[in-house]
Amino acid sequence: TQNSHTAKTVNRKSLCILNNQRVSGTENMKNILVFLFIAPLALSARAEKDHSSFDSASPETKSRFAMLDDVRILANGLLQLGHGLKDFVHKTKGQMNDIFQKLYIFDRSFYELSLQTSEIKEEEEQLRQTTARLQINNEEIKNLSQEMNSKIEDLIQNKIQLQEKVWGLEDKVTKLAIIQPSIQETKEISSLKAFVEQQDNHIKQLLKIVEDQHVQLDRQHNQIMELEDKLNHIELQELAENSFTEEQTEPEAIPFPVHNATAVIYKSDGAAPDCTALSNSGIRSSGVYTIKPNGSEAFEVYCEMKFGSSWTVIQNRVDGSLDFNQTWDAYANGFGELNEEFWLGLNKTYSITKQGDYILRIELQDWKDNKRYIEYAFSLGGPETDYTLQLSRISGSIPNALPEQTELRFSTADHDVDIMNDFNCPENYLGGWWHSECEETNLNGKYVAPRSRGRLDRRKGLYWKPKKGRYYLLKSTKIMIYPTDLKSFD
């Protein structure tokens, strides 16, 4: 009986240990192996002890019932272990199948992604090559267009002269109709008419050729614009690395003083109306001067010597040290330091420009230190018109990004004069500007330095964005004016 109790205790303890550790797959297998190894040993030990005590105990009572109990307990334990092992195997198979399926899906996705990346790179390279070829063709077409325009002007002049001759001949014919002409004069008139008709037909043919060339030029221009748009989408995430195209160059300008630069402040004893008048009086160095436009109080401006004359600077940005998100009053009166970053002020600019006709010049520099410019003929209204600006492009080395022949009213976040669809342009774009339909060009926007990763907020950066073309993230900007009617200052 003691041996039977000992065997039962061993079997029960083994079953408890196996049941408590069934959750872990590895421990389960270890316990199964231990149990299978210990159980036969325990049974064999008990059998030996039962055999040794067989002669002393009752042969048909104790040993037989003890063996049956042991076999039943062992069978139940093995049955439970079998079920646990079966569940563990099924569960492990399911997990392995899920893992293999996910690995297969991942491999397929990675392979497809690599194929798409290769295709995108090939398309981008093809677009770059095509754009380069089209730009070269565009230059040739431009030169050809200029030659054709010159020929057209010559043809028009010839046509005018021929028309004058025709009118003279018509007068002569009218007179001859009254006075009977001779046979020789009649022949002369006929030959002249034939010559005039021949020249007129020739001019018509040339005009048709010119029109065809213009159509081809327009088609080439549209293709270039479409390719630029495609490149713009491809390179949008690398926006900060964009630079101006280097097809055109201009003379190097005298560097404008940057932050902490030392500049001499000059006082003019006379009543010079602007920087150009100071230059004409003999001043040849850039710096801060005092001017007094007609009908205005005297105030200081920064004059920059460029191209043999002096320009009046009305805006300068070089390093983002000055916050341009200012109020309406600040933009009207001006803010900043003239030797560093500044906005001259709408009132002062208007007092200068109302004296005559001026050119507006905008100089831009990107983060690769490429420099470009654009010049406009312009007019600036007074405070009663919210300083309405009208532009007409004259020349430049970058595509235009400001609306032409359109009245643009100046607005700030606290003085928005043109809200479209409840969208406040100055509030969303930061900084006062001559907004038109909330376009993305704003030279008074937030100064943003490029980052190596991540998207830039276009609405809040310092951008130049032509209507058809890429975004140019700017490092520095400068706006200057220069009079075209110098007689008004004599």
C-alpha positions as CSV (number, residue, x, y, z in Angstrom):
1,T,0.0,0.0,0.0
2,Q,2.8,2.3,0.8
3,N,4.4,1.6,-2.6
4,S,1.1,2.3,-4.4
5,H,0.7,5.5,-2.5
6,T,4.3,6.5,-3.5
7,A,3.6,5.8,-7.2
8,K,0.3,7.7,-7.1
9,T,2.0,10.7,-5.5
10,V,4.8,10.7,-8.2
11,N,2.2,10.4,-11.0
12,R,0.0,13.1,-9.6
13,K,3.0,15.5,-9.1
14,S,4.1,14.9,-12.7
15,L,0.6,15.6,-14.0
16,C,0.4,18.9,-12.0
17,I,3.8,20.0,-13.3
18,L,2.8,19.3,-16.9
19,N,-0.6,21.0,-16.6
20,N,0.9,24.2,-15.0
21,Q,3.5,24.6,-17.8
22,R,1.4,23.7,-20.9
23,V,1.2,27.4,-21.9
24,S,4.8,27.6,-23.0
25,G,5.6,25.4,-26.1
26,T,9.2,24.7,-25.3
27,E,8.6,23.9,-21.6
28,N,5.7,21.6,-22.6
29,M,7.9,19.5,-24.8
30,K,10.6,19.2,-22.0
31,N,8.0,18.1,-19.4
32,I,6.6,15.5,-21.8
33,L,10.0,14.0,-22.3
34,V,10.8,14.0,-18.5
35,F,7.4,12.4,-17.7
36,L,7.9,9.7,-20.3
37,F,11.4,9.0,-18.9
38,I,10.4,9.0,-15.2
39,A,7.1,7.1,-15.4
40,P,8.5,3.7,-16.6
41,L,11.2,4.0,-13.9
42,A,8.6,4.6,-11.2
43,L,6.5,1.7,-12.4
44,S,9.5,-0.7,-12.6
45,A,10.6,0.3,-9.1
46,R,7.1,-0.3,-7.7
47,A,6.9,-3.7,-9.6
48,E,10.1,-4.8,-7.9
49,K,8.9,-3.8,-4.5
50,D,5.5,-5.5,-5.1
51,H,7.3,-8.7,-6.2
52,S,9.6,-8.7,-3.1
53,S,6.6,-8.3,-0.8
54,F,4.4,-10.7,-2.8
55,D,5.1,-13.6,-0.5
56,S,4.4,-11.7,2.7
57,A,1.3,-9.9,1.6
58,S,-2.0,-11.2,0.4
59,P,-1.5,-12.1,-3.3
60,E,-5.0,-11.4,-4.6
61,T,-6.0,-8.3,-2.7
62,K,-3.5,-5.4,-2.4
63,S,-1.3,-5.7,-5.4
64,R,-4.0,-6.3,-8.0
65,F,-6.1,-3.2,-7.1
66,A,-3.0,-1.0,-6.7
67,M,-1.8,-1.9,-10.2
68,L,-5.2,-1.1,-11.7
69,D,-5.2,2.3,-10.1
70,D,-1.7,3.1,-11.3
71,V,-2.5,2.1,-14.8
72,R,-5.7,4.2,-14.8
73,I,-3.8,7.3,-13.5
74,L,-1.0,6.8,-16.0
75,A,-3.5,6.4,-18.9
76,N,-5.3,9.6,-18.0
77,G,-2.1,11.5,-17.7
78,L,-0.9,10.2,-21.1
79,L,-4.3,11.0,-22.7
80,Q,-4.2,14.6,-21.4
81,L,-0.6,15.0,-22.6
82,G,-1.6,13.7,-26.0
83,H,-4.4,16.2,-26.3
84,G,-2.1,19.1,-25.2
85,L,0.6,18.0,-27.6
86,K,-1.9,17.8,-30.4
87,D,-3.3,21.3,-29.7
88,F,0.3,22.7,-29.5
89,V,1.2,21.2,-32.9
90,H,-1.9,22.6,-34.6
91,K,-1.4,26.0,-33.1
92,T,2.3,26.0,-34.1
93,K,1.4,25.0,-37.6
94,G,-1.1,27.8,-37.9
95,Q,1.4,30.4,-36.7
96,M,4.1,29.1,-39.0
97,N,1.7,29.3,-42.0
98,D,0.8,32.9,-41.0
99,I,4.5,33.8,-40.8
100,F,5.2,32.2,-44.2
101,Q,2.2,34.0,-45.8
102,K,3.3,37.4,-44.4
103,L,6.9,36.8,-45.5
104,Y,5.6,36.0,-49.0
105,I,3.5,39.1,-49.1
106,F,6.4,41.2,-47.9
107,D,8.7,39.8,-50.5
108,R,6.2,40.5,-53.3
109,S,5.6,44.0,-52.0
110,F,9.3,44.8,-51.8
111,Y,9.9,43.4,-55.3
112,E,7.1,45.5,-56.8
113,L,8.4,48.6,-54.9
114,S,11.9,48.1,-56.3
115,L,10.4,47.8,-59.8
116,Q,8.4,51.0,-59.4
117,T,11.4,52.8,-58.0
118,S,13.5,51.8,-61.0
119,E,10.8,52.9,-63.4
120,I,10.5,56.3,-61.7
121,K,14.2,56.8,-61.9
122,E,14.3,56.0,-65.6
123,E,11.3,58.3,-66.3
124,E,12.9,61.1,-64.3
125,E,16.2,60.7,-66.2
126,Q,14.3,60.7,-69.6
127,L,12.4,63.8,-68.6
128,R,15.6,65.6,-67.6
129,Q,17.3,64.7,-70.9
130,T,14.2,65.7,-72.9
131,T,14.0,69.0,-71.0
132,A,17.6,69.7,-71.7
133,R,17.1,69.0,-75.4
134,L,14.0,71.2,-75.5
135,Q,15.7,74.0,-73.8
136,I,18.5,73.9,-76.4
137,N,15.8,73.9,-79.1
138,N,14.0,76.7,-77.4
139,E,17.1,78.9,-77.6
140,E,17.5,78.2,-81.2
141,I,13.8,78.9,-81.8
142,K,14.1,82.1,-79.9
143,N,17.0,83.3,-82.1
144,L,15.0,82.2,-85.2
145,S,12.0,84.1,-83.9
146,Q,14.0,87.2,-83.4
147,E,15.3,87.0,-87.0
148,M,11.8,86.4,-88.3
149,N,10.4,89.3,-86.3
150,S,13.1,91.5,-87.9
151,K,12.2,90.2,-91.3
152,I,8.5,90.8,-90.6
153,E,9.2,94.4,-89.7
154,D,11.1,94.8,-92.9
155,L,8.3,93.2,-94.8
156,I,5.7,95.5,-93.2
157,Q,7.8,98.5,-94.1
158,N,8.1,97.3,-97.7
159,K,4.3,96.7,-97.7
160,I,3.7,100.2,-96.5
161,Q,5.9,101.6,-99.1
162,L,4.2,99.5,-101.8
163,Q,0.8,100.6,-100.6
164,E,1.9,104.2,-100.9
165,K,3.1,103.5,-104.4
166,V,-0.2,101.8,-105.2
167,W,-2.1,104.8,-103.9
168,G,0.0,107.0,-106.1
169,L,-0.6,104.8,-109.1
170,E,-4.3,104.8,-108.4
171,D,-4.2,108.6,-108.5
172,K,-2.3,108.5,-111.8
173,V,-4.8,106.0,-113.2
174,T,-7.7,108.2,-112.1
175,K,-6.1,111.1,-113.9
176,L,-5.3,109.0,-116.9
177,A,-8.9,107.9,-117.0
178,I,-9.8,111.5,-117.5
179,I,-7.0,112.2,-119.9
180,Q,-6.7,109.6,-122.7
181,P,-3.3,107.8,-122.1
182,S,-1.0,106.8,-124.9
183,I,-0.2,103.2,-125.7
184,Q,3.2,103.4,-124.0
185,E,1.8,104.8,-120.8
186,T,-0.9,102.1,-120.8
187,K,1.8,99.4,-121.1
188,E,3.7,101.0,-118.2
189,I,0.7,101.0,-116.0
190,S,-0.1,97.4,-116.7
191,S,3.5,96.3,-115.9
192,L,3.4,98.3,-112.7
193,K,0.2,96.7,-111.7
194,A,1.5,93.3,-112.4
195,F,4.7,94.1,-110.4
196,V,2.6,95.3,-107.4
197,E,0.4,92.3,-107.4
198,Q,3.4,90.0,-107.6
199,Q,5.0,91.8,-104.6
200,D,1.7,91.6,-102.7
201,N,1.5,87.9,-103.2
202,H,5.1,87.4,-102.1
203,I,4.4,89.4,-98.9
204,K,1.3,87.3,-98.2
205,Q,3.3,84.1,-98.6
206,L,6.0,85.3,-96.3
207,L,3.3,86.3,-93.7
208,K,1.8,82.8,-93.9
209,I,5.3,81.3,-93.3
210,V,5.8,83.6,-90.3
211,E,2.4,82.5,-88.9
212,D,3.3,78.9,-89.3
213,Q,6.6,79.5,-87.5
214,H,4.7,81.2,-84.7
215,V,2.4,78.2,-84.3
216,Q,5.4,75.9,-84.0
217,L,7.0,78.2,-81.5
218,D,3.8,78.2,-79.4
219,R,3.7,74.4,-79.6
220,Q,7.3,74.1,-78.5
221,H,6.7,76.5,-75.6
222,N,3.7,74.5,-74.4
223,Q,5.7,71.3,-74.5
224,I,8.5,72.9,-72.4
225,M,5.9,74.1,-69.9
226,E,4.3,70.7,-69.6
227,L,7.7,69.1,-69.0
228,E,8.5,71.7,-66.4
229,D,5.3,70.8,-64.6
230,K,6.2,67.1,-64.6
231,L,9.6,67.8,-63.2
232,N,8.0,70.1,-60.6
233,H,5.9,67.1,-59.3
234,I,8.9,64.8,-59.3
235,E,11.2,67.2,-57.4
236,L,8.6,68.6,-55.0
237,Q,10.1,66.7,-52.0
238,E,13.6,68.0,-52.9
239,L,12.3,71.6,-53.1
240,A,15.1,73.1,-51.1
241,E,17.7,71.9,-53.5
242,N,16.1,73.6,-56.5
243,S,18.2,76.3,-58.1
244,F,17.6,78.8,-60.9
245,T,18.5,77.6,-64.4
246,E,21.8,78.9,-65.6
247,E,20.9,79.8,-69.1
248,Q,21.2,83.5,-68.7
249,T,23.7,85.6,-66.8
250,E,23.9,89.2,-65.7
251,P,26.7,91.4,-64.4
252,E,27.6,90.9,-60.8
253,A,25.9,93.4,-58.6
254,I,27.7,95.2,-55.8
255,P,27.0,93.2,-52.7
256,F,24.3,94.6,-50.4
257,P,25.3,94.9,-46.8
258,V,24.4,91.9,-44.7
259,H,23.6,91.6,-41.0
260,N,26.1,93.5,-38.8
261,A,27.7,95.2,-41.8
262,T,29.1,98.7,-41.2
263,A,27.8,101.3,-43.6
264,V,28.4,105.1,-43.6
265,I,25.3,107.3,-43.2
266,Y,25.4,110.3,-45.4
267,K,23.5,113.5,-45.0
268,S,22.5,115.4,-48.1
269,D,22.3,119.2,-47.6
270,G,20.3,119.5,-50.8
271,A,16.8,118.4,-51.6
272,A,17.5,115.3,-53.7
273,P,14.3,113.6,-54.7
274,D,15.8,110.1,-54.8
275,C,19.0,108.1,-55.0
276,T,19.4,108.7,-58.8
277,A,19.5,112.4,-58.3
278,L,22.2,112.0,-55.6
279,S,24.2,109.9,-58.1
280,N,23.8,112.6,-60.7
281,S,25.2,115.2,-58.2
282,G,28.4,113.2,-57.9
283,I,27.9,110.6,-55.1
284,R,29.3,107.2,-56.3
285,S,29.2,104.9,-53.2
286,S,26.4,102.8,-51.8
287,G,25.0,103.7,-48.4
288,V,22.3,105.4,-46.3
289,Y,21.4,108.9,-47.5
290,T,18.7,111.5,-46.8
291,I,16.3,112.4,-49.6
292,K,13.3,114.7,-49.9
293,P,10.8,113.8,-52.6
294,N,8.7,116.6,-54.0
295,G,5.9,117.5,-51.6
296,S,7.2,115.2,-48.9
297,E,9.2,115.3,-45.7
298,A,12.8,114.3,-45.7
299,F,13.7,110.7,-44.8
300,E,16.6,108.2,-45.0
301,V,16.9,105.5,-47.7
302,Y,19.5,103.0,-48.8
303,C,21.0,103.9,-52.2
304,E,22.8,101.1,-54.1
305,M,25.2,101.9,-56.9
306,K,24.6,99.6,-59.9
307,F,25.2,99.8,-63.6
308,G,26.7,103.3,-63.3
309,S,23.8,104.8,-61.4
310,S,22.0,104.7,-58.1
311,W,18.9,102.7,-57.2
312,T,16.6,103.3,-54.3
313,V,16.1,100.1,-52.3
314,I,12.6,99.6,-50.8
315,Q,13.0,96.0,-49.5
316,N,16.0,93.8,-48.5
317,R,16.1,90.3,-47.0
318,V,19.3,88.4,-46.5
319,D,19.3,86.1,-43.4
320,G,15.8,86.1,-41.8
321,S,16.9,88.3,-38.8
322,L,13.8,90.5,-39.2
323,D,10.2,89.3,-38.8
324,F,8.2,90.5,-41.8
325,N,4.8,89.4,-40.4
326,Q,3.9,93.0,-39.4
327,T,0.8,95.1,-39.2
328,W,-0.7,97.4,-41.8
329,D,0.7,100.5,-40.0
330,A,4.2,99.0,-39.9
331,Y,4.1,98.3,-43.7
332,A,2.8,101.8,-44.3
333,N,5.6,103.5,-42.3
334,G,8.4,101.0,-42.7
335,F,10.4,98.8,-40.3
336,G,13.9,97.4,-39.9
337,E,17.4,98.8,-40.2
338,L,18.5,100.3,-43.5
339,N,22.0,98.6,-43.1
340,E,20.4,95.2,-42.6
341,E,17.0,93.8,-43.4
342,F,14.2,96.3,-43.9
343,W,11.0,97.4,-45.5
344,L,11.2,101.1,-46.6
345,G,7.5,101.8,-46.2
346,L,4.6,102.2,-48.6
347,N,4.1,105.9,-47.8
348,K,7.8,106.7,-48.5
349,T,7.8,104.6,-51.7
350,Y,4.7,106.3,-52.9
351,S,6.1,109.8,-52.3
352,I,9.1,108.8,-54.5
353,T,7.2,107.1,-57.4
354,K,4.5,109.8,-57.7
355,Q,7.3,112.2,-59.0
356,G,7.5,110.3,-62.4
357,D,7.8,107.0,-64.1
358,Y,10.0,104.3,-62.5
359,I,11.3,100.8,-63.1
360,L,10.8,98.1,-60.4
361,R,13.7,95.7,-60.2
362,I,13.5,92.4,-58.1
363,E,16.8,90.5,-57.5
364,L,16.5,86.9,-56.2
365,Q,19.1,84.4,-54.9
366,D,18.4,80.8,-54.2
367,W,20.1,78.5,-51.7
368,K,22.7,77.4,-54.2
369,D,23.8,81.1,-54.5
370,N,22.4,81.4,-58.1
371,K,21.2,85.0,-58.8
372,R,18.4,86.1,-61.1
373,Y,16.5,89.3,-61.6
374,I,13.3,90.6,-63.3
375,E,12.3,94.2,-64.1
376,Y,8.8,95.8,-64.5
377,A,7.4,99.0,-65.6
378,F,5.0,99.8,-62.8
379,S,2.6,102.3,-61.1
380,L,1.8,102.6,-57.4
381,G,-1.3,104.1,-56.0
382,G,-1.7,106.1,-52.8
383,P,-3.2,105.1,-49.5
384,E,-6.7,105.8,-50.7
385,T,-6.3,102.9,-53.2
386,D,-4.6,100.7,-50.6
387,Y,-1.3,101.2,-52.6
388,T,-2.6,99.5,-55.7
389,L,0.2,98.1,-57.8
390,Q,0.2,97.5,-61.6
391,L,3.0,95.7,-63.4
392,S,4.2,95.2,-66.9
393,R,7.3,93.0,-67.4
394,I,10.2,94.5,-69.3
395,S,13.1,92.0,-69.0
396,G,14.6,89.4,-66.7
397,S,16.4,86.1,-66.3
398,I,13.6,84.2,-64.6
399,P,10.0,83.5,-65.5
400,N,7.4,86.0,-64.3
401,A,5.5,85.1,-61.1
402,L,3.4,88.2,-60.6
403,P,0.2,89.1,-62.4
404,E,0.6,91.7,-65.1
405,Q,-1.9,94.4,-66.2
406,T,-3.9,93.7,-63.0
407,E,-4.7,96.0,-60.1
408,L,-3.1,94.4,-57.0
409,R,-4.1,95.9,-53.6
410,F,-1.7,95.6,-50.7
411,S,-3.0,93.7,-47.7
412,T,-1.9,92.4,-44.3
413,A,-3.4,90.1,-41.8
414,D,-5.1,93.0,-40.0
415,H,-6.1,94.9,-43.2
416,D,-7.2,92.3,-45.8
417,V,-8.9,94.2,-48.6
418,D,-9.7,91.2,-50.9
419,I,-11.0,88.1,-49.1
420,M,-11.8,85.3,-51.6
421,N,-13.8,82.4,-50.5
422,D,-13.3,83.3,-46.8
423,F,-9.5,82.6,-47.2
424,N,-7.4,85.4,-45.7
425,C,-4.2,85.4,-47.8
426,P,-1.9,87.4,-45.4
427,E,-3.0,85.5,-42.4
428,N,-2.4,82.1,-44.0
429,Y,0.7,83.1,-46.0
430,L,2.3,85.5,-43.3
431,G,3.6,88.9,-44.2
432,G,2.0,91.8,-46.2
433,W,2.0,91.7,-50.0
434,W,0.2,92.6,-53.2
435,H,-1.9,89.4,-53.2
436,S,-3.9,88.2,-56.1
437,E,-6.1,85.1,-55.7
438,C,-3.7,84.0,-52.9
439,E,-0.9,83.1,-55.3
440,E,2.2,81.4,-53.8
441,T,4.7,84.1,-54.5
442,N,5.3,86.3,-51.5
443,L,8.6,88.1,-51.0
444,N,7.5,89.2,-47.6
445,G,6.7,85.7,-46.4
446,K,8.3,83.8,-43.5
447,Y,12.1,83.2,-43.9
448,V,12.6,79.5,-44.1
449,A,16.0,77.7,-44.3
450,P,16.0,74.4,-46.2
451,R,16.0,71.1,-44.3
452,S,17.6,67.9,-45.4
453,R,14.3,65.9,-44.8
454,G,10.6,66.7,-44.6
455,R,8.2,68.8,-46.6
456,L,8.3,72.6,-46.5
457,D,5.2,74.7,-46.0
458,R,4.8,76.5,-49.3
459,R,2.4,79.0,-47.9
460,K,4.8,80.2,-45.2
461,G,8.1,80.2,-47.1
462,L,10.0,82.8,-49.1
463,Y,9.1,81.6,-52.6
464,W,9.1,82.7,-56.2
465,K,6.5,80.6,-58.1
466,P,5.8,81.3,-61.8
467,K,2.3,80.3,-63.0
468,K,3.8,77.5,-65.0
469,G,7.0,76.2,-63.5
470,R,8.8,75.0,-60.3
471,Y,9.0,76.6,-56.9
472,Y,12.1,78.5,-56.0
473,L,12.9,78.6,-52.3
474,L,14.8,81.9,-51.8
475,K,17.8,82.8,-49.7
476,S,17.7,86.5,-50.3
477,T,15.6,89.1,-52.0
478,K,16.0,92.8,-52.9
479,I,13.4,95.2,-54.4
480,M,14.7,98.5,-56.0
481,I,13.3,101.4,-58.1
482,Y,14.9,103.6,-60.7
483,P,13.4,106.5,-62.6
484,T,12.9,106.3,-66.4
485,D,12.0,110.0,-66.8
486,L,15.2,111.8,-65.6
487,K,14.0,115.2,-67.0
488,S,11.4,115.4,-64.1
489,F,14.3,115.9,-61.7
490,D,16.0,118.8,-63.6
